[in-house]
Amino acid sequence: MADTVAWSNFQANYDEEKRQFTKRIKPGDKVSQADLGIEDEEWEALLESGAVREQPYPEAVSEGGYPDSPNRYFLDQLQKAAEGQLSADEVKELQASGAMPEAEVPVEETKSASTAKK
């Protein structure tokens, strides 16, 4: 199985003595069933709900560069792709996410320092 990524916040490793969780997992972190200490049925429910996915969490959202939800981010990126405004890396991210099939899409050329306006 491929790496699984958290798409929700989780707390794990409950310390009875301290009466608190000692591990925090945030969207974008790699996570496993063992990390959460849950049974197969619970893990399957998390996969089915999308709280944990094999799909990478968008960096722009996790780093705070995009202020809305991952779903809104992908919708915006798809619109930009249709308009030919994405770089090759952005197109690859969309394809890896499963939001866009691997097909020819117009890609905006990235400007190098030598072609940038002076």
N, C-alpha and C positions, 0 to 999 in steps of 0.2 A: 504494500500500500504506500502511496506517495505521502509526503509530509502533510500533516493537517495543521490548519491555521485557525486561530480563534477569530471569530467575527463578532464576538460579544465579550464583555468583561466577565471574568470568573475569579472566584476565590477558592483556594484549596489548602490542604494540610491544616486542618483544624487542630489547634493545640488546646487540649482540655484544661491544662493547668492555667494557661494565660487567658483561656476562653475567647480566643480569636483565631482567625485564619492567618497563616504565616506566609502564604504564597499568593500573589496577585498576578493574574494573567490578563493582558489587555489585548484588544483587537490588533491583529498583525503578528502576535507572538505564536511561535510553533507550540502546539499542544498535543498531548496524547491522552488516551484513556487513563493511563497510569498516573499522569500528572494530576488529573482530577480525582483519581481514586474512586471511580464509579464503575458500576456493573455494565455488562454488554448492552443490556436493554436501554439504560440511560444514555450510553454513548451513541447508540443507533438513533435515539430520539434527537440528540444534539446534531448529528449529521443530517437527519431528515429535515430538521427545522432551519438549518443553515447557520446555526450558532457556531459550528465548527465545519470547515470546508477544506477541500484540497486546493481550492482556488486562492491565489495570493490576495492578501488584503491590499488595497491601493495605498501606496506609499504617501501620495499627496494628502490623503485623508488622515492617515495615522500620524503624519508629521505636522499636521495642522495647516498645510498649505492650501487645502481645499476645505472650506468651513461647513460643508453639508454632508449628507450621508454617502456611503459608498455607492448605493444605487443611483443617486442623483449624479454622482461623479461619472459613473459609466454612461448614463444617459447623455450627459453633456459631452463626453468624449465621443460617443457615437455620432452625435450631431456634428461635431468638429470633423470627424472622419468623413462623413458624407459631404462636407464642404471642402475636403482636401487640406485641412489645416493642422494635421498631426505630423509629428516627426516619426521616423521609423521606429524609434524606441516606444513611443506612445501607442503606435499601431500594434507592436508586439505585445505590449501590456494588455491591450484590449483582447487580442487573440488568446493570450494565455488565460485570461479571466473567463473565457467562454462567451463573452458578451458579443463577440464578432467572429464570424467564421474566417478561416485562413484563406482569403481571396485577395486579388489585386485591389488595392485601395490607393487613391491618390495620396501621396505623402509630400508634405511641405519640405522643401530642401532646407537643411539647417545651414545657416550662414557661418562661414569661417571668419576668422579675424581679418583675413586678406580681402574678403568681399564685403565686409561691413562698411557702412558709410563713414567717411572720415570727417 
